[in-house]
Amino acid sequence: MFGECRTQIRTFVQMIVRDYDATEEILQETALTLWKKYPHITDREAFRRLAFTVARFQILAWRRNRAADKLFFDENVMELLANESVNVWQQKSPPQEYLEEALQCLKEGERKLILEAYSSRLKLREVAEQQGKTPMALYKKLQKIRGKLVAFIQKRIQGE
């Protein structure tokens, strides 16, 4: 599940530490901590929130280890930045909420197909093979489902 939120976590960490190598180090420590201490969590949203929290603590630990380096914020400022950043990243934007609602309105098979096509690491060709369809047939099916999602989201936005 870490792979699903890795990009968001990376952006969050990089926004605070502003150092590519440190970001990679913190990501590795975050992934390792999640893997060792929390292998039992299966809820995606709970895992995502936990991943941000672990990353925040890893940032603070990284900062403490480098306290002698110059040009760093003091620990209180770093903690404040990390806390505020977690709050911002954990808030869902209306379009994200609308997408989640739209996905729930799809038929079960459509929802599974769209999630398989866009959430897995499989290529579209591989998903098509699993579904017993040609890649073109799968592409057209996904295009219809995306159209339903867009229509739902547009209705929600216009209804505000």
Disulfide bonds with the S-S distance in Angstrom:
none
